[in-house]
Amino acid sequence: MNDKIFGNHQLLSTMEAMAESGRTAHSLILYGEKGSGRRTIAGYYAQLLMCGNKVNGKPCGVCPSCRTIADGVNPDVVYPQRSGKLGGYSVETVAGVASDAYVKPNNSSGVKVYIFTDCDNFDIRPQNKLLKLIEEPPDYAFFIFTVRSKSAFLATIISRCVCFGVSLCTEDEAKEALAARDIPAADIGSAVNCFHGNIGRCLEYLSDEGLRRRVDLTKSLADSIIRRDEYSLNSVIFPASRERSDGIEVLSMLDLLVRDAAVLSKDNAAPAIGCCREAAQRLSEQITAYQAIRMHMHIERARRAIDSNVNMPLVFAALCADIMDT
């Protein structure tokens, strides 16, 4: 399975060394951007824990444990369900995990793994309930958490976990990964131009019309800012105010584009991380780095307002006025 994971070679090697030495961590936090491969690497760690036929310290990929983990059907690799508007984990869900964790696994490895994915909105109450379990887990129980930033967890949780950052791949690695899925070269180019070395986001871009629409909307916002057209800016951004998730994602993509503009204003050859280098380049010719920082502050304030459940159309109207005044 190792050859199917692109990038993060040092992280994989560290995990393999942990398993080889018998010093595997019972609680692990994998943090990094959405689409960076956090869940895939979590599955790889589960295979390291459960594979009985390792080859050169790596999971064999063909034994029943490896195959069922890869297919997501291993009964002893549990993915607790997220719930609620923010997609977090409830106290009841954590209580269920705590109860189930003391039921011994029925497999040859004698291991049971719980993988909590996308823990960005993990409330304090269920975290506190989880704390005792990861402080003194059963010998056979392992817990893996994936999250954008480990700061989403309480300090007491972080101190009891081994934390690994998951890095993005290079653009060449992303192209190789997409080509391995027989995706046409033109589509690969479009996806990588938008999401660079983030393989998960590239795949999402190719399969999700909604994401492509949000990327196009972000590019249109940049065009309106470049033209200093406040009416157009308000008109373009309004559709993103209908759904909270759309609004947050568009703000995030616009923020990256503004970041690119600030960097490109100082170094025209610098790599871009946003969804449209061309738009960022044009914007860099219209604004200073100081103005870009001001725009970032306005976008960040709008994001916090949305998190506080302020009316989204009002938030976006205020943001448009702030950007035009920058």
C-alpha positions, -999 to +999 in steps of 0.1 A: +000+000+000+029+024+006+035+029-031-001+042-034+005+070-010+021+100-026+043+123-006+048+122+032+076+096+029+092+107+061+060+104+080+053+069+067+088+058+075+084+071+111+052+051+115+068+020+101+097+024+125+073+028+154+055-005+144+088-023+139+101-014+173+068-022+190+064+014+202+032+023+184+013+052+198-022+044+212-034+079+203-024+097+172-034+131+157-029+136+120-033+173+111-031+190+077-052+205+050-084+188+038-076+165+009-039+161+020-043+124+027-050+124+064-076+096+062-055+075+038-025+077+062-048+069+092-058+037+073-022+029+066-014+032+103-043+008+110-028-017+085+006-014+102-011-023+135-031-052+122-011-067+093+004-101+102+025-104+070+045-072+068+071-070+040+102-050+048+083-034+077+053-024+054+018-037+053+015-065+028-017-051+013-031-085+004-039-102+037-075-101+050-067-073+075-051-051+048-078-057+022-107-051+046-091-020+060-085-006+025-121-014+016-134+002+048-152-030+060-129-042+087-152-047+118-124-038+142-115-005+125-143+018+136-152+052+121-174+069+147-203+089+131-203+127+131-235+145+136-251+179+140-250+210+118-213+214+122-205+177+117-189+172+152-189+142+176-215+141+203-212+131+239-234+101+231-211+090+203-180+092+225-197+074+253-205+046+228-169+044+217-158+043+254-181+014+260-172-005+228-135+000+234-136-025+263-150-052+241-120-072+230-114-075+192-121-108+174-091-109+150-057-125+148-039-092+154-057-086+187-061-049+178-090-026+176-087+009+160-110+039+162-105+066+135-122+100+142-121+119+109-125+156+104-124+166+140-124+204+133-157+209+152-150+185+182-169+201+211-152+204+245-177+182+263-172+151+242-134+158+243-135+158+281-154+125+280-128+110+256-099+121+278-100+093+304-102+067+276-071+079+258-053+084+292-057+047+301-067+028+270-070-010+268-038-025+255-055-035+222-073-002+215-058+026+193-073+060+185-065+081+154-078+117+149-077+136+116-080+174+117-069+206+099-052+220+130-044+203+162-055+234+180-090+221+176-082+198+205-079+206+242-043+208+254-050+178+277-059+157+246-029+169+226-005+161+255-016+125+254-013+120+217+015+117+192+010+145+166+021+143+130+016+170+104+005+157+069+021+177+041+008+183+006+024+166-023+044+183-050+024+192-082+043+165-101+033+139-075-003+151-077-002+147-115+012+112-112-015+103-087-042+116-109-027+099-140-027+066-122-065+069-121-066+073-159-078+109-157-073+128-190-043+151-190-063+182-197-085+175-166-054+168-146-039+202-156-071+221-147-073+204-113-037+209-104-038+245-115-065+251-089-054+228-060-017+221-067-004+192-046-036+186-028-047+153-044-079+150-025-091+184-035-080+178-071-102+147-072-131+166-056-127+193-082-130+168-110-160+150-095-180+178-078-197+204-099-204+224-068-167+228-060-161+239-096-188+264-093-173+278-061-139+281-078-154+300-107-172+322-082-139+330-064-123+339-097-152+362-105-149+379-071-112+385-079-121+400-112-147+424-096-120+435-070-095+441-098-121+462-117-130+480-084-167+472-092-186+471-059-219+464-076-205+434-094-187+422-063-220+422-043-239+405-072-212+378-076-208+370-039-246+368-031-251+332-041-225+321-016-246+335+012-273+308+007-253+280+023-230+284+053-205+258+039-204+275+005-198+309+021-169+296+043-152+278+014-155+308-009-140+331+018-111+306+023-104+304-014-106+342-018-082+346+012-056+323-005-059+342-037-053+375-019-024+359-001-009+349-035-014+385-047+006+398-018+034+373-024+035+379-062+037+416-057+071+410-041+082+380-062+066+374-095+081+339-097+069+327-063+046+296-062+009+302-058-013+282-034-047+296-044-072+285-070-061+309-098-025+322-102-036+344-132-062+362-111-037+366-083-011+380-107-035+406-120-046+415-085-010+419-074-006+446-101-036+466-086-029+464-049+000+467-025+011+440+000-003+462+027-037+464+010-036+426+006-031+422+044-060+446+050-082+424+027-071+393+046-082+410+079-116+418+064-121+383+051-110+368+085-135+391+103-163+380+079-154+343+086-156+348+124-190+366+120-204+336+101-190+313+128-210+335+152-242+330+132-244+366+120-267+370+090-246+359+060-260+384+034-252+412+058-218+398+065-210+397+027-224+432+021-202+446+048-172+426+034-177+440-001-178+476+013-147+469+034-128+455+004-137+484-018-125+509+009-092+491+013 
